């Protein structure tokens, strides 16, 4: 018994290799079958009103979302349930609408607040106003709510700006914020700045900024852009 306990890992491995091929083959097949079973896709959940309410609550606790976004996700759940369990689609949609209304009434969904918060976050990342508007539209925000969110964002930027740059288009400040985040133009090392100028201009153009705006940012010094960045950093 003592000798067996003192066997080295190499000895144990060597002994394992001498096991009959039949046992090894059986173990291999068993592992393969277990692996195949793990890969089997999970069956979708059967949709009920309670399930949709629980799902909506779970999702909204983790992510900010518009009504349209949550509706799109729940419709996906409904389609799977209809295909798998024969759920009545009209009844399921009625449950969904009831859940959405309950979430709005409770304040879990507020498209106005969501649009303003999303717009502010995107501006801080250096997104142009038209890119922000397109993003909100893609997320199901109504046109009038987008207009209100953009107007509110511009007012916030002007209020946050240093006196020296008040009245400046926030798009220019957004371009400066993007250049800072990606270390373009004045944020590059001095020895490669001129070499990368065209590349940096193209990077700003791809973000939706015009030629004049891109030129202004790429040709400026960091000190000159600090005032502009107050429009972004202060919101």
N, C-alpha and C positions, 0 to 999 in steps of 0.2 A: 504493500500500500504506500509506504514511504517513497519507494523508488518512483512510483507513478506520479506522485505529487511534485517530484523534483524534475520532471521532464521539462525541457526547454521548449519555447514556442516553435523552434525549428523541428524538434522531434515530434511534437504534436502534429504539426503541419504535414510532416513526412508520413506519419501514421494515417492521417486523414486521407492522403493520396492513395493509400493501399486499400481503401474500402472497396468492396465489390462494385463493379461498374453499374450493376442493377440498382443499387441504393442511390448512387450518384445520379443516375438517370431519373429515378423517381423524384428525388429532391429537386432536380432541375425543372422537371415538368410541373411539379407542385408550385415552385416559385413563379414559373411562367404563367400558370393559370391564375395565381393570385394577382400578378401584375396586370393581366388582361382584365380581371374583374375590377380592378381599381380604375381602369380606363373607361369603364362603362359610364355613359353620361347619366347624370341624375334626372329622375323624372321631375317634370315641373310641378309646382304646387297647384292644387285645385283652388281656383279663385272663389272666394266668398267676400261679402262686405267686410267682415272682420279681418280677413287676411289682407285686403287692400288697405284698410285703415292701419293695421300694424306695419305694413310695408311702407306706407307713406310716412308714418311717424318715425320709423327706423331711418329712412332715407333723409328726412329733413333734419334729424338730429345730427347728421354727419355732413350734409352738404346744403349750401344755399341753392335754391332752385326757383325757377319761375313756375307758374301754374302749367304752362305749356310743356315744360320739361318733365314735370311730374306726370302729367297726363300721358305723354309719349311713353314713359317707362311703364305705367300701369296698363296701357293698351297692349304693350308687348306681353305682359303677364296674362292678359285676357286671351290674346290670340293662342298662346300655348295651352291654356286651360280648355279652350274651345276644341282645339285639335286633339288633346289627350283625353279629356273627360266628357266631351260633348256639352260643356257649359253653355247655357243660353246666352248668346252674345248681347242681346238687348237688355237682359236683366243685369248682366255684368257691367255694361256701360252705365246703367242706372245706379248701380252701387258706386262705380267710380266717380260719377258726378256728385253723388251724395258725399263721398269722402273729400273730394276737392272743395266743395262748399264748406264742409265742416272745418277743413284746414284753413281756409280763408277767414272764416268767422273767428277762429281761435287765434288768428294772427300768425300761423305757421307759414302761410304763403302771403306775400305782399309784393306784387310785381313792381310797384313804384319804388319801394325801398330796395328791392333786389336790383333794379336797373341802376339806381343811383350808386349803390355799393359796388356793383360790377364795373360801372363806368369809371369810378374813382380808382379802383384797383388797376384797371387797364392803363389809365393815364399815368399812374405811378410807374408802370412798367415801360412807359415810353411809346404808347400806342397813339396814332393820329386819331383825331376826332371822327373822321369818316370810317376808320377801321373799328372804332368803338361802337359807332352806330350800327355797322354791319354785323358785329358780333351780337349785339342785343337783339337785332332782328332775327338772326339765326336761332336765338334761344326763345323765340316766340313772344317777345315783348312787342306790344302794340306800337304803331307809329307815333301816336300822340304821347305815349309814355316815354318813348325814346327821345323825342324832342324836349320833353320836360327834363329828362335826366341829363341831356347834353347842356341845356341852358343852366341847370343847377350846377353842373360841373364847372362850366366857364366862370360862373359867379364865384364859386369856391376858390378857383385858381386866382382870380383877380383879387379877392379879399386876402389871400395868403401871400400875394406877391409883395416884394419890396416896392417902395414908392417909385424907385427909379424905372421899374419895368411894368408898372400898372398900365393897362391898355394894350399890352403886347398880346398877340395871338397865342393862346395856350399851346397850339400845335408846335410852335417854335420851342417852347419849354419841353414839350414831350419829346421832340427830336433830341434835345440836349440830354434828357433823361435816358433815352435809348442809347445814345452814344456813350454816356457814362457807364451804363450797365454792361455794354459790350466792349468797352474800352476802345472806342474808335476815335479818330482825329486827335484832339488835344490830350486824350487819355492814353495814347500809344507812347511807346518809347521814342524819344526824339530822333534816334538814329534810323528808325524805319517809318516815321510818320509820313514823309513825302512819298516814299515808295508805295505806301498803302492808301494813298489819298483816293484814287479812283475806286478802289475796292470798298472803301468806307462810304463814299458817295453812293455807290450802288446799293450798299446795305441799307442806307436810309431811304433810298427810293423804293426798295422792296417793302418797306414798312408803311408806305403811303405818303411820304413827305416829298414836297416839290423840290425842284432843283435849287431855287433861291434859298429855301430853308436849309437844305442839306449843305449848300455852300457856306452859309453863314455859320453853321455849327462846326463843320470840319475845319474851317479857316480860323476859328476863334481860339483864344487861350482859355484855359480852365478858369482863370480869375474873372474873365469877362462873362463866363457862363454861370457863375455862382448866383448872380442876381436873378437870371432866368429860372434857375433851378428852385428858387424859393417858391415859385408857383406850384411846383410839384411836391417839394418836401414839406410844405406847410398845410397840405390838405389831408 
